[in-house]
Amino acid sequence: MNKVLIIDDEKSFHILAGEILKKSIPNCKLLYTKSGLEGIKIAQAEHPDTILLDIVMPDMNGYEVCEILKANKQTKNIPIVLTSIFEKDTKSRVKGLKSGADVFLSKPYDPSELSAQVASMLRIRKAEKAVKESEKRFENLADASMEAIFFSKNGFCLEANQVSAEMFGYDDPKEFIGIYGTDIIAPEGHDIVNEHMLKNTPGTYETIGVRKDGSQFPVSIRSKPMIYKDHGIIRITSINDITWRKQNEEEQNENEEKYRAIVENSHDAIYIYKDDKFLFINNKASELSGYTKDDFYEMVIWDMLHPDDKERVEEYGKSRALGKETSSNYSARLITKQGNIRYCEFSISTIPYKGDYATLGSVRDVTDGKKAEQEIRKLSKVVETSNQAVIITNLVGYITYVNPELLKLGKWDNENELTGKSVFAFTDQEGANQLRQEIIPAILQKGAYCSEMFLRRKDNSMFQAEINCSIILSNTGKPEYLVAMFSDISERKQTEKALKESELKFKEMADLLPVVVYEADLSGNFTFVNRQAFEMFGYENQKFMEGINVFSTIIPEDRDKVSEVLANIANKIIYKSTEYTAIRKDGSTFPAIIFSAPILKNEKLVGIRGALVNISEQKAAEQAIYQKNIELEQRNQELDEYSHTVAHDLKNPLNSVFGFSDLLKKEYEVLSKEDVKQYAGFINTSASNMVQIIETLLLLATVRKADIQTKKIYMGDIISDSINRMSDMINSSKAKITIAETLPAATGYGPWIEEVWVNYLGNALKYGGMPPHIEFGANSKTTNNTPQGMIRFWIKDKGPGISVENQKRLFKKFERLDHIKTEGHGLGLSIVRRIIEKLGGQVGVESELGKGSLFYFTLPA
């Protein structure tokens, strides 16, 4: 609903204006006030679409109200109609318009004039709102765009969308405000950017962008002037990151060989030309001109043109070089190496070629067509039997003749269905435009023309055709008819499309595989790799193909195998798998299996393709199995030694139990009480020894299987507990024991360390002299026997000592020294070693014959 605010101190004018507007603008809400100040408040609150404002009011005149409203951001765009009872007060009108009013009306109101002016103001207001909504939609569209979009004036940025920040590596689009257009462009692109900005010309071009971190990337820039917000005419610029497209262009250039065979077998002469040099020539070009390919590479294209055509064709080339719009098709005469004149049709275009742009040209020899044009009426029977469709029209496109092949191609019943009708009915709207705007003008201008277009059959189905058009001249040499020959190229186009789609699918599928898929030439240079290759070898996409070949991805020691495979591939041998060590960009290596096969084209070997599989996980699994087998072998050997030691250690006390119990059983009645008591003591001692052996075995099992949590332990307390456990033996041996005043804390597991001390102490009590003198101590200074970060604990005795040879055998698994009896240095020291090594330390002994022994172990601090 439209809103109209009437500010007038005369109520009668409220009523008059209201009645007029209610009739002329039914869907209109009217707001009234007698005060200019109150009118300002209403305008700010209600946002009316038009204001009728009286000039003469008591509190504030209309000029002042108008200036305030136009100065306020919320109300400045509301149309204002100033009203006055002075009909011809020119001065007041001028002053009102200067104050910002849009229109001036005299009182009393003329109903039609008031209605028309208010309706006009409402339309203006509606249009302004639509513009603002359009600007808002435009801003939303810019933010949703996948392109970086910049709004600039005189080259300086006013606004930018979020994508611009992401593309150029900025944190916030606001960082672009105020920067000049070339600030985000590499120096080599400044000239072209400045040219477009300063001339404010629309267009699309490519250059190099610079991110905030200084890195560069290729971009495509498209810009045009437009009116935007309050800035007037500005420039809107969209920038696309074309890195991927450039990479694709490079890949397409590298795939040039794939299409060379097609080009070489073309019926047209095809060449690539740049800087007045031939870069490529197909066989047909040599056949057409009589020049060899080597001849072409030493000459320029102008050397072959007929003198009468040379200037015209050179003008085409110069215009094209300057970027002017010229036809991509023209006719000219060539002079062959033998001096013959050939009438030719040229079709040219610009293509990317090896990192730059060059001209791609195709040349069709229409000499025979020219001769046929002059003799066409005489050779009508030849045309009738031709396998090429032929149609002849007058100069305005009405059909005068069609041959049987055309009827067959178009599924027409007879020539009467076409004769006399416009050739434009033989195609669709797009084809008709092509005939009017391109083909017929080109034929009339050049005399002949080659092109492709879609044609319509009788059943309205469409097919793509290649057409060769020319002019039939009258006897006086004036153009009289147009003749065109058609070939159905639908199948060829479908084949080309299928080939492109097949290649695209191959690349897409290769990128999905978890293995490296590659193709290489016979020298080992990569011609294709999938995305997995970049990730597996640590190269950037565009860098992988630059100087990287099959050999550089394999360690030097395996490269002879690569050479052997390449040599055998030449004999078309397929390698199911060969194992290598691959090397990444950073020098790290990994095991790989490569499957290889030859690439054949027309039964000719052109390269090698294959797949590389990273078998690191497989190798790791094999190594783990191998390590596990070693551990199992060690465990089995250990079990053999273990069972032997257990059998030996249990056999002696068990024999003693059996022996003395048997004596008691058989000789009890004749034995004295002292003998019985003595035998019972032997049995008790043997049983105790067996219990001790069993406890030791249980401890060994615990150490082998337990998963314990280490923590800080205080060695003084553990030594005290060990001494208490051995008190009976200490007392009976009258041993003298000394403990260092301070013993450092270490990291370990208390119950196991206590067993270590009990074992060491037991051996010291047995073999430490008569009576034993035993000393406990520790040191944390780094030595040969005390690595950095470890604490060395020891127990020293003054016994007979141990020879160097026997010291080497002391801590071996389940081994006992020959001269030491069953009760010591068997299971015990083996378990001690196992405990300490499991806690991250080492065990050892220092001894000299006749000077005692020092047994030690280390633990982490």
ZAMARGU-4260 file (C-alpha; in steps of 0.2 Angstrom, whole numbers, plus 5000, padded with zeros to 4 digits):
<rodrens>
0) 5000/5000/5000 | 5006/5017/4995 | 5008/5031/5009 | 5006/5049/5006 | 5010/5062/5020
5) 5002/5079/5019 | 5010/5093/5029 | 4999/5109/5028 | 4994/5120/5042 | 4977/5123/5033
10) 4965/5108/5037 | 4954/5113/5022 | 4969/5108/5011 | 4970/5091/5020 | 4952/5088/5015
15) 4954/5094/4997 | 4970/5084/4994 | 4963/5069/5003 | 4947/5068/4993 | 4957/5070/4976
20) 4970/5057/4980 | 4957/5044/4987 | 4948/5045/4970 | 4963/5044/4959 | 4974/5032/4969
25) 4962/5021/4979 | 4975/5010/4986 | 4983/5024/4996 | 4985/5027/5015 | 4985/5046/5019
30) 4994/5054/5034 | 4990/5072/5040 | 4999/5084/5050 | 4999/5103/5052 | 5016/5105/5059
35) 5033/5104/5050 | 5042/5097/5065 | 5029/5084/5067 | 5029/5080/5049 | 5048/5076/5050
40) 5044/5064/5064 | 5031/5055/5055 | 5042/5054/5039 | 5055/5046/5049 | 5043/5034/5058
45) 5031/5029/5043 | 5043/5031/5028 | 5029/5038/5016 | 5031/5036/4997 | 5027/5054/4994
50) 5026/5070/5004 | 5014/5085/5000 | 5023/5100/5009 | 5016/5117/5011 | 5029/5131/5010
55) 5021/5144/5022 | 5018/5136/5039 | 5020/5145/5057 | 5033/5134/5066 | 5044/5129/5052
60) 5043/5134/5033 | 5042/5121/5020 | 5060/5125/5014 | 5067/5121/5031 | 5057/5105/5032
65) 5063/5100/5015 | 5081/5103/5018 | 5080/5093/5035 | 5071/5078/5026 | 5084/5078/5011
70) 5098/5078/5023 | 5092/5063/5033 | 5098/5046/5027 | 5081/5038/5031 | 5071/5051/5022
75) 5082/5058/5008 | 5075/5047/4994 | 5056/5051/4998 | 5049/5062/4984 | 5043/5079/4990
80) 5030/5090/4981 | 5031/5108/4987 | 5014/5118/4987 | 5010/5136/4987 | 4995/5148/4985
85) 5007/5159/4974 | 5004/5152/4957 | 5018/5162/4948 | 5030/5164/4962 | 5046/5159/4952
90) 5058/5164/4966 | 5049/5152/4978 | 5049/5138/4965 | 5067/5140/4962 | 5071/5141/4981
95) 5060/5125/4984 | 5069/5115/4970 | 5086/5120/4977 | 5081/5114/4994 | 5078/5097/4987
100) 5060/5097/4982 | 5056/5086/4967 | 5040/5096/4960 | 5031/5112/4963 | 5012/5114/4964
105) 5001/5129/4965 | 4985/5130/4976 | 4971/5127/4975 | 4975/5110/4968 | 4970/5106/4950
110) 4963/5088/4953 | 4971/5080/4938 | 4988/5089/4940 | 4988/5084/4958 | 4984/5066/4954
115) 4996/5065/4940 | 5011/5072/4950 | 5008/5061/4965 | 5006/5046/4954 | 5022/5051/4946
120) 5031/5053/4963 | 5024/5036/4968 | 5031/5028/4952 | 5048/5036/4956 | 5048/5030/4974
125) 5043/5012/4968 | 5057/5013/4955 | 5070/5018/4969 | 5064/5004/4980 | 5066/4992/4966
130) 5084/4999/4962 | 5088/4996/4981 | 5081/4979/4981 | 5091/4975/4965 | 5107/4982/4973
135) 5104/4971/4988 | 5101/4956/4977 | 5116/4960/4967 | 5126/4961/4983 | 5119/4944/4989
140) 5123/4937/4972 | 5141/4943/4973 | 5143/4935/4990 | 5136/4919/4984 | 5147/4919/4968
145) 5162/4907/4966 | 5172/4922/4958 | 5181/4936/4967 | 5171/4952/4964 | 5177/4969/4966
150) 5168/4986/4965 | 5180/5000/4961 | 5181/5018/4956 | 5195/5026/4947 | 5205/5010/4950
155) 5203/5010/4969 | 5192/4997/4978 | 5176/5001/4986 | 5169/4984/4991 | 5174/4966/4988
160) 5165/4949/4991 | 5170/4935/5003 | 5177/4925/4989 | 5190/4938/4985 | 5197/4937/5003
165) 5198/4918/5001 | 5206/4918/4984 | 5219/4931/4988 | 5223/4925/5006 | 5216/4939/5016
170) 5207/4938/5032 | 5193/4950/5028 | 5186/4958/5012 | 5187/4975/5020 | 5206/4974/5019
175) 5204/4977/5000 | 5195/4994/5003 | 5206/5008/4996 | 5219/4997/4987 | 5223/5000/4969
180) 5219/4987/4956 | 5237/4983/4952 | 5241/4980/4970 | 5235/4962/4968 | 5242/4959/4951
185) 5260/4954/4947 | 5271/4968/4939 | 5270/4960/4921 | 5251/4962/4922 | 5251/4980/4927
190) 5250/4987/4910 | 5235/4977/4904 | 5226/4980/4920 | 5229/4999/4920 | 5223/5000/4901
195) 5207/4992/4906 | 5204/5002/4922 | 5209/5019/4915 | 5199/5017/4898 | 5185/5009/4908
200) 5182/4997/4894 | 5173/4981/4896 | 5182/4965/4892 | 5190/4948/4897 | 5209/4945/4899
205) 5221/4934/4908 | 5236/4939/4919 | 5244/4934/4935 | 5237/4937/4953 | 5247/4940/4969
210) 5241/4933/4985 | 5244/4942/5002 | 5258/4930/5006 | 5266/4935/4989 | 5262/4918/4980
215) 5256/4920/4962 | 5243/4911/4952 | 5235/4914/4935 | 5218/4923/4934 | 5205/4928/4921
220) 5198/4945/4924 | 5182/4951/4917 | 5175/4969/4920 | 5163/4982/4914 | 5156/4999/4920
225) 5140/5000/4929 | 5130/5012/4940 | 5131/5007/4958 | 5123/5014/4974 | 5128/5032/4977
230) 5145/5030/4968 | 5138/5034/4951 | 5148/5025/4937 | 5160/5012/4944 | 5169/4997/4938
235) 5164/4979/4943 | 5177/4966/4941 | 5176/4948/4943 | 5192/4937/4944 | 5193/4918/4942
240) 5207/4907/4948 | 5212/4898/4932 | 5226/4888/4939 | 5217/4871/4936 | 5212/4877/4918
245) 5230/4882/4915 | 5235/4865/4921 | 5222/4857/4909 | 5229/4867/4895 | 5246/4860/4898
250) 5240/4843/4899 | 5230/4846/4882 | 5246/4852/4874 | 5256/4837/4880 | 5242/4826/4873
255) 5245/4833/4856 | 5252/4817/4850 | 5236/4808/4853 | 5228/4818/4840 | 5242/4819/4828
260) 5237/4803/4819 | 5220/4810/4816 | 5227/4827/4809 | 5239/4817/4798 | 5225/4808/4790
265) 5214/4823/4787 | 5208/4827/4770 | 5213/4845/4773 | 5230/4853/4775 | 5233/4857/4793
270) 5246/4868/4800 | 5251/4878/4816 | 5259/4895/4813 | 5267/4907/4825 | 5278/4922/4823
275) 5280/4919/4804 | 5286/4901/4807 | 5277/4885/4804 | 5277/4874/4820 | 5268/4859/4813
280) 5263/4853/4795 | 5253/4838/4791 | 5255/4826/4776 | 5241/4834/4766 | 5250/4851/4767
285) 5265/4843/4758 | 5254/4834/4746 | 5244/4850/4742 | 5259/4862/4740 | 5272/4850/4733
290) 5284/4856/4747 | 5292/4844/4760 | 5290/4847/4778 | 5308/4853/4779 | 5304/4866/4766
295) 5289/4873/4776 | 5300/4875/4791 | 5312/4886/4781 | 5298/4897/4773 | 5284/4909/4778
300) 5266/4907/4773 | 5266/4922/4762 | 5279/4914/4750 | 5266/4902/4744 | 5251/4915/4741
305) 5247/4921/4723 | 5253/4939/4721 | 5235/4945/4718 | 5229/4937/4735 | 5245/4941/4745
310) 5241/4959/4751 | 5223/4954/4755 | 5228/4939/4766 | 5242/4949/4774 | 5229/4962/4779
315) 5219/4948/4788 | 5234/4943/4797 | 5239/4960/4803 | 5221/4964/4809 | 5220/4948/4818
320) 5237/4951/4826 | 5231/4968/4832 | 5215/4960/4840 | 5203/4966/4828 | 5188/4956/4823
325) 5191/4947/4807 | 5183/4932/4798 | 5191/4916/4802 | 5187/4909/4785 | 5194/4916/4768
330) 5199/4910/4751 | 5215/4912/4742 | 5226/4904/4729 | 5242/4895/4732 | 5256/4893/4720
335) 5264/4875/4722 | 5282/4871/4722 | 5280/4866/4704 | 5272/4882/4699 | 5254/4876/4698
340) 5239/4887/4705 | 5228/4879/4718 | 5211/4887/4724 | 5210/4885/4743 | 5198/4889/4757
345) 5207/4894/4773 | 5199/4891/4791 | 5210/4898/4805 | 5208/4900/4824 | 5219/4904/4839
350) 5224/4889/4850 | 5235/4887/4866 | 5251/4878/4861 | 5265/4873/4872 | 5262/4887/4885
355) 5258/4901/4872 | 5246/4904/4858 | 5247/4900/4840 | 5237/4900/4824 | 5229/4884/4819
360) 5224/4884/4801 | 5216/4871/4789 | 5217/4873/4770 | 5205/4864/4758 | 5209/4863/4740
365) 5194/4869/4731 | 5202/4870/4714 | 5192/4856/4707 | 5177/4864/4714 | 5181/4880/4705
370) 5182/4872/4689 | 5166/4862/4692 | 5157/4879/4696 | 5161/4885/4678 | 5156/4868/4671
375) 5142/4863/4683 | 5128/4864/4670 | 5138/4854/4658 | 5142/4841/4671 | 5124/4839/4678
380) 5124/4820/4676 | 5140/4819/4685 | 5132/4828/4699 | 5117/4817/4698 | 5127/4802/4701
385) 5138/4810/4715 | 5139/4802/4732 | 5140/4820/4739 | 5124/4830/4742 | 5123/4845/4731
390) 5111/4860/4732 | 5110/4875/4720 | 5101/4891/4725 | 5099/4909/4718 | 5108/4923/4726
395) 5094/4926/4738 | 5093/4908/4744 | 5079/4900/4734 | 5082/4882/4729 | 5084/4879/4710
400) 5092/4861/4710 | 5095/4847/4722 | 5104/4830/4717 | 5097/4813/4722 | 5111/4811/4736
405) 5104/4826/4744 | 5086/4819/4743 | 5093/4803/4751 | 5102/4812/4765 | 5087/4823/4769
410) 5074/4809/4767 | 5064/4819/4754 | 5054/4809/4741 | 5058/4820/4726 | 5065/4837/4721
415) 5048/4845/4719 | 5047/4845/4738 | 5062/4857/4738 | 5063/4866/4722 | 5057/4884/4723
420) 5058/4884/4742 | 5070/4894/4753 | 5086/4886/4759 | 5082/4893/4776 | 5068/4880/4778
425) 5082/4867/4776 | 5089/4871/4794 | 5083/4878/4811 | 5083/4896/4817 | 5101/4895/4822
430) 5106/4888/4805 | 5096/4901/4796 | 5105/4915/4805 | 5122/4907/4801 | 5117/4906/4783
435) 5112/4925/4783 | 5125/4932/4793 | 5140/4921/4789 | 5139/4909/4775 | 5131/4918/4761
440) 5140/4935/4764 | 5157/4925/4764 | 5153/4916/4748 | 5148/4932/4739 | 5164/4940/4745
445) 5176/4927/4743 | 5169/4916/4730 | 5169/4900/4741 | 5167/4895/4759 | 5168/4880/4770
450) 5159/4878/4786 | 5149/4866/4797 | 5130/4868/4802 | 5115/4858/4807 | 5102/4853/4793
455) 5084/4847/4795 | 5078/4832/4786 | 5060/4830/4780 | 5055/4821/4797 | 5062/4836/4806
460) 5077/4826/4813 | 5093/4836/4813 | 5110/4831/4808 | 5127/4839/4807 | 5135/4842/4790
465) 5150/4849/4783 | 5147/4861/4768 | 5158/4867/4754 | 5150/4882/4746 | 5155/4892/4730
470) 5148/4904/4717 | 5142/4899/4699 | 5146/4913/4688 | 5137/4918/4672 | 5144/4919/4655
475) 5148/4937/4658 | 5157/4933/4674 | 5144/4939/4687 | 5138/4929/4701 | 5122/4920/4696
480) 5120/4905/4708 | 5126/4897/4724 | 5131/4879/4725 | 5134/4869/4741 | 5140/4851/4744
485) 5135/4843/4760 | 5143/4828/4770 | 5135/4821/4785 | 5148/4822/4799 | 5136/4817/4813
490) 5145/4800/4816 | 5162/4809/4815 | 5157/4821/4828 | 5150/4808/4839 | 5166/4798/4838
495) 5176/4814/4843 | 5164/4817/4857 | 5165/4799/4863 | 5184/4800/4862 | 5185/4816/4873
500) 5172/4808/4885 | 5182/4792/4886 | 5198/4801/4890 | 5189/4811/4903 | 5181/4796/4911
505) 5198/4787/4911 | 5206/4802/4921 | 5192/4804/4933 | 5192/4785/4937 | 5211/4785/4938
510) 5210/4799/4951 | 5198/4789/4962 | 5210/4774/4963 | 5221/4772/4979 | 5236/4767/4968
515) 5247/4777/4956 | 5241/4776/4938 | 5253/4782/4925 | 5258/4783/4907 | 5276/4786/4900
520) 5285/4787/4884 | 5298/4774/4879 | 5312/4785/4888 | 5302/4784/4904 | 5296/4802/4904
525) 5278/4803/4911 | 5264/4808/4900 | 5250/4806/4912 | 5249/4802/4931 | 5234/4802/4942
530) 5231/4813/4958 | 5237/4799/4969 | 5255/4801/4962 | 5256/4819/4968 | 5251/4813/4986
535) 5261/4798/4986 | 5277/4806/4980 | 5275/4823/4988 | 5275/4833/4972 | 5264/4848/4967
540) 5252/4844/4953 | 5261/4855/4940 | 5278/4851/4946 | 5277/4832/4944 | 5278/4832/4925
545) 5292/4844/4925 | 5308/4834/4924 | 5301/4819/4934 | 5302/4802/4925 | 5301/4784/4930
550) 5319/4783/4935 | 5318/4798/4947 | 5304/4790/4957 | 5315/4774/4960 | 5331/4773/4971
555) 5347/4771/4961 | 5350/4753/4966 | 5334/4748/4957 | 5335/4758/4941 | 5344/4744/4932
560) 5328/4734/4934 | 5318/4749/4927 | 5329/4749/4912 | 5327/4730/4910 | 5308/4732/4911
565) 5308/4746/4898 | 5319/4735/4886 | 5307/4720/4888 | 5291/4732/4886 | 5299/4735/4868
570) 5296/4717/4865 | 5278/4719/4871 | 5280/4709/4887 | 5267/4713/4901 | 5275/4713/4918
575) 5262/4707/4931 | 5272/4714/4945 | 5290/4720/4949 | 5295/4725/4967 | 5305/4741/4969
580) 5310/4754/4982 | 5302/4771/4977 | 5309/4787/4983 | 5298/4803/4987 | 5303/4821/4984
585) 5309/4823/5001 | 5321/4808/5000 | 5311/4796/5010 | 5308/4779/5003 | 5294/4766/5003
590) 5292/4748/4995 | 5281/4747/4980 | 5275/4735/4967 | 5274/4741/4949 | 5263/4733/4935
595) 5268/4737/4918 | 5261/4735/4900 | 5265/4742/4883 | 5254/4756/4874 | 5251/4751/4856
600) 5245/4763/4843 | 5241/4754/4826 | 5251/4740/4832 | 5266/4751/4835 | 5273/4753/4852
605) 5272/4771/4858 | 5274/4770/4877 | 5271/4761/4893 | 5257/4762/4906 | 5255/4754/4923
610) 5251/4755/4941 | 5261/4757/4956 | 5255/4750/4973 | 5263/4756/4990 | 5266/4740/4999
615) 5273/4748/5015 | 5258/4740/5026 | 5261/4723/5018 | 5280/4724/5021 | 5276/4730/5039
620) 5265/4715/5042 | 5278/4703/5035 | 5291/4711/5046 | 5279/4709/5061 | 5276/4691/5057
625) 5295/4688/5055 | 5298/4697/5072 | 5284/4687/5080 | 5292/4670/5073 | 5309/4675/5080
630) 5301/4679/5097 | 5292/4662/5097 | 5308/4653/5093 | 5316/4662/5107 | 5301/4658/5118
635) 5302/4640/5114 | 5321/4639/5117 | 5318/4648/5133 | 5304/4636/5138 | 5317/4621/5134
640) 5330/4629/5146 | 5316/4634/5158 | 5309/4616/5159 | 5327/4609/5161 | 5331/4621/5175
645) 5315/4618/5184 | 5317/4599/5182 | 5335/4601/5189 | 5330/4613/5203 | 5315/4602/5209
650) 5324/4585/5207 | 5337/4588/5221 | 5325/4593/5235 | 5312/4581/5229 | 5325/4566/5229
655) 5330/4572/5247 | 5311/4571/5253 | 5309/4554/5245 | 5325/4547/5252 | 5323/4553/5270
660) 5305/4549/5270 | 5309/4531/5263 | 5322/4529/5277 | 5309/4534/5290 | 5297/4522/5283
665) 5308/4507/5283 | 5320/4510/5297 | 5308/4520/5309 | 5308/4506/5323 | 5327/4505/5324
670) 5331/4523/5322 | 5335/4534/5337 | 5325/4549/5341 | 5340/4560/5336 | 5340/4551/5319
675) 5321/4554/5316 | 5323/4572/5321 | 5337/4574/5309 | 5329/4566/5295 | 5313/4576/5297
680) 5324/4591/5297 | 5331/4586/5280 | 5313/4583/5274 | 5308/4600/5280 | 5323/4609/5272
685) 5320/4601/5256 | 5301/4605/5256 | 5306/4623/5260 | 5318/4623/5245 | 5304/4617/5234
690) 5292/4630/5240 | 5305/4643/5237 | 5308/4636/5219 | 5289/4637/5216 | 5288/4654/5222
695) 5302/4659/5211 | 5294/4651/5196 | 5277/4660/5200 | 5287/4677/5201 | 5295/4673/5184
700) 5278/4670/5177 | 5271/4686/5184 | 5286/4696/5177 | 5283/4688/5160 | 5265/4692/5159
705) 5261/4707/5171 | 5257/4724/5164 | 5262/4735/5179 | 5262/4754/5181 | 5279/4761/5187
710) 5281/4776/5199 | 5293/4784/5210 | 5300/4772/5223 | 5311/4775/5239 | 5324/4762/5239
715) 5328/4764/5258 | 5311/4757/5262 | 5312/4743/5250 | 5330/4738/5256 | 5323/4738/5274
720) 5308/4726/5269 | 5320/4715/5260 | 5332/4713/5275 | 5317/4710/5286 | 5312/4695/5275
725) 5330/4688/5276 | 5332/4691/5295 | 5333/4672/5299 | 5347/4670/5287 | 5355/4686/5292
730) 5355/4681/5310 | 5361/4663/5307 | 5376/4669/5296 | 5380/4683/5309 | 5381/4695/5294
735) 5387/4713/5295 | 5376/4724/5284 | 5379/4743/5280 | 5367/4754/5271 | 5371/4771/5263
740) 5364/4786/5272 | 5355/4793/5257 | 5348/4783/5243 | 5340/4792/5228 | 5322/4789/5223
745) 5320/4780/5206 | 5306/4775/5194 | 5301/4757/5195 | 5289/4744/5203 | 5291/4741/5222
750) 5286/4723/5224 | 5298/4717/5209 | 5313/4728/5216 | 5311/4720/5233 | 5313/4703/5224
755) 5329/4709/5216 | 5336/4714/5233 | 5331/4698/5241 | 5340/4688/5227 | 5355/4699/5228
760) 5355/4698/5247 | 5353/4680/5248 | 5368/4676/5236 | 5378/4689/5246 | 5374/4680/5263
765) 5378/4663/5255 | 5394/4668/5246 | 5400/4684/5255 | 5412/4677/5267 | 5412/4670/5285
770) 5404/4680/5292 | 5397/4690/5277 | 5401/4708/5276 | 5388/4716/5265 | 5386/4734/5259
775) 5371/4743/5250 | 5374/4759/5240 | 5369/4769/5225 | 5376/4782/5213 | 5369/4793/5199
780) 5384/4799/5191 | 5385/4795/5172 | 5398/4781/5169 | 5400/4767/5157 | 5389/4756/5168
785) 5377/4771/5172 | 5369/4779/5157 | 5363/4797/5158 | 5346/4799/5167 | 5349/4782/5176
790) 5353/4778/5194 | 5364/4763/5198 | 5360/4753/5214 | 5372/4740/5221 | 5376/4727/5234
795) 5394/4722/5238 | 5401/4707/5248 | 5419/4702/5253 | 5417/4684/5247 | 5429/4674/5236
800) 5424/4683/5220 | 5419/4677/5203 | 5431/4674/5188 | 5429/4684/5172 | 5423/4669/5162
805) 5409/4665/5175 | 5404/4683/5176 | 5399/4682/5158 | 5387/4667/5161 | 5380/4674/5177
810) 5364/4682/5171 | 5361/4671/5156 | 5343/4663/5156 | 5342/4648/5168 | 5361/4645/5168
815) 5370/4640/5184 | 5389/4641/5187 | 5397/4624/5188 | 5405/4626/5205 | 5390/4634/5213
820) 5377/4622/5221 | 5359/4621/5217 | 5354/4634/5229 | 5360/4650/5220 | 5363/4659/5204
825) 5351/4649/5194 | 5333/4655/5192 | 5336/4669/5203 | 5348/4680/5193 | 5339/4676/5177
830) 5323/4683/5185 | 5333/4698/5191 | 5338/4702/5174 | 5321/4700/5167 | 5313/4711/5180
835) 5326/4725/5178 | 5326/4725/5159 | 5307/4726/5159 | 5308/4741/5170 | 5320/4749/5157
840) 5337/4746/5166 | 5352/4734/5166 | 5360/4722/5178 | 5378/4717/5180 | 5392/4711/5191
845) 5409/4718/5195 | 5421/4705/5204 | 5439/4699/5206 | 5444/4683/5213 | 5449/4684/5231
850) 5442/4702/5233 | 5423/4700/5233 | 5409/4704/5221 | 5397/4719/5217 | 5380/4715/5210
855) 5371/4731/5203 | 5356/4736/5193 | 5350/4753/5185 | 5333/4761/5185 | 5327/4777/5177
860) 5328/4792/5188
</rodrens>
